[in-house]
Amino acid sequence: MIFTDEELSAVLAYTVALRRDFHRHPELSLQEYETAARIEAELDALQIPRRRVGQTGVLGILRGAQDGPAVVLRGDIDALAIREENDVPYRSEREGVMHACGHDAHAACLLGAAKLLAARRETLRGEVRLVFQPGEEIGKGAKPFFDAGVLEGAERVFGLHTAYDVPAGLVGLKPGLNNAGVDFFRVTVHGRSSHVSQPHDGVDALYIACQLVVALQGLATRRVAPTEPLILGVGKLNAGTTYNALAETAVLEGTTRTVTHETRAWLRGEIDKMAAELSGFYGGTAEVFWDDFASPLYNDGAVCAEAAAVADALLGPGHVKTDRALSLSGDNFADFILDTPGAYAYLGTGDPAKPGTVNPNHNGRFDMDEDALQTGAALLAGYALSRLGMGDGHTQGPTEKANVDAVEGKSVSSEHQ
């Protein structure tokens, strides 16, 4: 056994208390000031050096007794603009804001892992970098950690996400493609206003925008193979000032979901081209703004096998699912593992016998089986131990040592910052 029964029991109580506190006090993306302060307080209590990354990100560095490489563990911390409908003791105390995607659990599990690892720091070679990332729901928060050098010298990256569609007690670990790449786009169409009875004297931006909404679907249904998953959706359209005048401006917002880097880049170019050409055909102009939220998420096969071995040691054989269906949702954890071997596990949190735990994410009645928090914390900590624990046969080369030193000098000091 990796951890004693007493340790697991204690970490369950610890993570449940933390998760409920985070759940009662949710904060929107890039506004997670109280959450970050609570995380820092917990790291201080565990004597783990930490620093802010950006305004609300927190990076903790747990150093082992000997030099070695680094493993990055990541959890996101932001909530959603959703009104909670659950009647539970830990219900959100902020009207219209809710942890409806499990990020409260992610933060709690990562702190639970920190607690388990802190008790074993003398058995570690190298360091564990604990990334508490803000802003994931809006595709932000990851880049400041990259700029701070969090991946330099790291040999592995590991993280997890709650999964209502996986039974509690199981872990999803699928090699290869797991999630889509996600981009946001905004098209602003410029026309010229005129009275509705004289359309020839104006340029109807609303009409152009409506044509564009319809035409865009052809990119997905006629220009990409039907065997390749792809979503191109427009969810918002604003235009006009009154019922009897042509709209001078129209703004539409949408998203693309793609599963290859090639299609992602191609689709961007085609949307830019279509917006310009279709607007021009009707006498208008268009501007397109893009924001890349997340790359397609591909799990490294070797890392999945390593993590599955840890799950087997914790839970016993037969508790790892390797066939979880592809999701066209996205997560910018994908960007952590573009160039560093890593994997994203799906932590089963659904139990039909427990109210709310099989409701989907981004739902006002979302909840989770809190017993899974023990598994999540132990899986994160156990994976780090499997890579950095003394006697695991890993030897540190000079390049790894130089990279670790570079990150220590660049992004974190031994003192709290």
Salt bridges, closest charged atoms under 4 A:
GLU7 OE2 - ARG120 NH1 2.49
ASP21 OD1 - ARG24 NH2 3.72
ASP21 OD1 - HIS25 ND1 3.25
ASP21 OD2 - ARG38 NH1 2.49
GLU34 OE1 - ARG94 NH2 2.78
GLU40 OE2 - ARG50 NH1 3.65
GLU40 OE2 - ARG52 NE 2.69
GLU42 OE2 - ARG38 NE 2.94
ASP44 OD2 - ARG50 NH2 2.90
ASP44 OD1 - HIS416 ND1 3.20
ASP67 OD2 - LYS401 NZ 3.68
ASP76 OD2 - ARG74 NH1 3.67
ASP76 OD2 - HIS103 NE2 3.29
ASP76 OD1 - HIS106 ND1 2.52
ASP78 OD1 - HIS103 ND1 2.95
GLU84 OE1 - HIS23 NE2 2.95
GLU85 OE1 - ARG365 NE 3.47
GLU93 OE2 - ARG24 NE 3.79
GLU93 OE1 - HIS25 NE2 3.40
GLU95 OE2 - ARG83 NE 2.83
ASP104 OD2 - ARG19 NE 3.03
ASP104 OD2 - HIS23 ND1 2.74
GLU127 OE1 - ARG63 NE 3.88
GLU127 OE2 - ARG129 NE 2.73
GLU136 OE1 - HIS103 NE2 3.60
GLU137 OE2 - HIS103 NE2 3.40
GLU137 OE1 - HIS362 NE2 3.44
ASP147 OD2 - LYS143 NZ 2.99
GLU152 OE2 - LYS410 NZ 3.33
GLU155 OE2 - ARG387 NE 2.75
GLU155 OE1 - HIS394 NE2 3.39
ASP165 OD1 - ARG324 NH2 3.21
ASP183 OD2 - ARG264 NE 2.83
ASP183 OD1 - ARG268 NH2 3.32
ASP201 OD1 - HIS200 NE2 3.71
GLU253 OE2 - ARG186 NE 3.17
GLU270 OE1 - ARG223 NH1 3.32
GLU287 OE2 - HIS190 NE2 3.37
ASP291 OD2 - LYS140 NZ 2.80
GLU306 OE2 - ARG156 NH2 2.86
GLU306 OE2 - ARG387 NH1 3.25
ASP323 OD1 - LYS321 NZ 3.27
ASP331 OD1 - ARG74 NH2 2.98
ASP367 OD1 - ARG19 NH2 3.12
ASP369 OD1 - LYS354 NZ 2.85
GLU370 OE2 - ARG19 NH1 3.02
GLU370 OE1 - ARG20 NH2 2.75
ASP371 OD2 - LYS354 NZ 3.30
ASP392 OD1 - ARG125 NH2 2.81
GLU400 OE2 - HIS394 NE2 3.52
ASP405 OD2 - LYS401 NZ 2.80
GLU408 OE2 - ARG63 NE 3.18
